[in-house]
Amino acid sequence: MTIAENDVTTPRMPAAAAVRALAAVRPSVPADRLVTDLVPPRHFARARFSTYRANPAYPSQARTVARLEEVAAEVSTSRRSLFGRRKAAPAVYLDGGFGVGKTHLLTSLAHTVGERLGTDAAAYGTFVEYTNLVGALGFLPTVEALAAKKLVCIDEFELDDPGDTVLMSRLLRELADRGVALAATSNTLPEALGEGRFAAEDFLREIQALAARFEVMRVDGEDYRHRAVVTDAAPLDEAAVTATAAARPGATLDRFDDLLAHLATVHPSRYGALLDGVELVALTGVHAVARQDVALRLVVLVDRLYDRDVPVLLGGEGSTGIFTDEMLRGGYRKKYYRALSRLGALAEDGRGLAQR
């Protein structure tokens, strides 16, 4: 789903005026930055093939590493055959369960190509970031910008919105036809852990015309973090939230409702720029979100916070029940479960700061 901007009233400033508020930031982002920002997130800055610890109990992990190292070499060298014809660029899809390291492997591929050909040789983003890029630039300008890359990586290819899936399938076809190498993963519901439910068949069905070009690599294994399905972040005392934000350089402090209202005025492709220079996000009055459009914008923000390893302080009700049961059963449940997992991790990081 491509999230549209809505007109809302100007949000109120938080009580502690000395602390910067995200709701007061209106990022102005040139079009070229939207493309140059498509790089592996800070959370995976050190991810390399050499740092991936393949579990010998699951031989597919080592096989996938070896094959991706070959793909990186293919992308980094001329793709001409002995007869001078241009070889088809590789296209790979990593198929596996929750927490087996698919994102680590995908970022390792992007890093390796970038180190060999230059940092602008590879584009890396989530499915949502690419659909938001099309929304901000338009389809043809997006194709032209990405066609200049040697490799385009799409993490967490989402199959829950038919319109966006068709859009991305068309984008990938245009890029593949222009000789751009492609690599993708897709997300998996936490509830599918250990049940062998993988998304390759769904992915190949949805990309249709491109399916024959993709090489599927199965990554078996257990969730290496041994995470719970969903971890609710218990709320902090609001006085502690405010005091911690006031004491931390680079912190922001917002009322939850003010921030949600502000997100409706900023295109989701600019949420990353909204967090420039932010080292901690503090929120008071956190409560359940009733509207799906508001909840989906919050999901995008949580993803950008997670990419940047920005801790979060949650006052009010914390993350408990932040998305309704209806949302968690609906078509966008994968997005919501991912956001809960990530928000819980960031809130734990924030709790550690509040206790110091």
Buried (B, 14 or more C-beta within 10 A) or exposed (E): BBBEEEEEEEBEBBEBEEBBBBBBBEBEBEBEBBBEBBBBBEBBEEBBBEEBEBBEEBEBBEBBBEBBBEBBEBBBEEBEEEEEEEEEBBBBBBBBBBBBBBBBBBBBBBBBBBBBBEEBBBBBBBBBBBBBBBBBBEBEBBBBBBBEBBBBBBBBBBBBBEEBBEBBBBBBBBBBBBEBBBBBBBBBBBBBBEEEEBBBEBBBEBBEEBBEBBEBBBBBBBBEEEBEBBBBBBBBEBEBBBBBBEEBEEBBBBBBBBBBBBBBBBBBBBBBBBBEEBBBBBBBBBBBBEEBEBBBBBBBBBBBBBBBBBBBBBBBBBBBEBBBEEBBEBEBBBBBBBBBBBBBBBBBBBBEBBEE
